[in-house]
């Protein structure tokens, strides 16, 4: 019987690898800490309404979301 998966593929244990996330809210700014797949990464992006700065260091990701002031 064909299951749609390649032969020999091991199913992922999603129940064992749940994400751990911590969120802190400071007014219009939110800091999110979570586990990352990467030992080092950097990202910065901005729109009219918000900005995002993200840094992954030693498999821990720090993301800072900030809403832009209304004009």
N, C-alpha and C positions, 0 to 999 in steps of 0.2 A: 504494500500500500504506500502511495506517495504522500508525504506530509508537507511538501513544499519547501523542505530544508535539505541542503546538501547532505549526503551520507557522511556520517562520522562527525557531524557538527554537534558540539556540546551545548546544550541549552544554558542560557545565562541565568545565574542565581540572583535575580533582582531582589528577592526577599532578603538576601544577605548583604546587599550593597546599597542600602537606602542612603539617600543624600542627607547630610547633616548641615543645616542652614541656621544662622543666627542673624536676625535683623534688628537694627537699632534705629529709631526715628528721632531726629533732632529738628523739629519744625518742618521746614521745606526740604530737608536733607535726610537721606536714608543711607545707612552703612550696612552692607550685607557681607557676612563672612561665610564661606563655604569651602568644601574640599574641591580641589582641581585635579585634572589629569596631567597637568603640565607643571614642571618644577619652576619655570620662569615664563612670564608673559606680561605684556603691557598693552593697554588699550585706552584711548581717549576719543570721545565723540561728543558732538554737541548739535542740538537742534534749536529751533526758536523757543521751545518750551522747556527743555531740560538738557543737562549734561551728564555724562557718565565717564568716570575714571575708574579703571580696573587694573589691579596688579596681582599677579600670582607669584608667590614666593614660597619655595619649598612645599609645594602642593597645597597651599592655602591661598584662596582667592579673596581679596579685599575689593569690594566694589562700592563706589560712592556715587549715588544718584542725587542730583540737585536740580530742583525746579528753578527755572529762570524767572526773575521778577516780571510781573505784567507791565506792559507799556501802555 
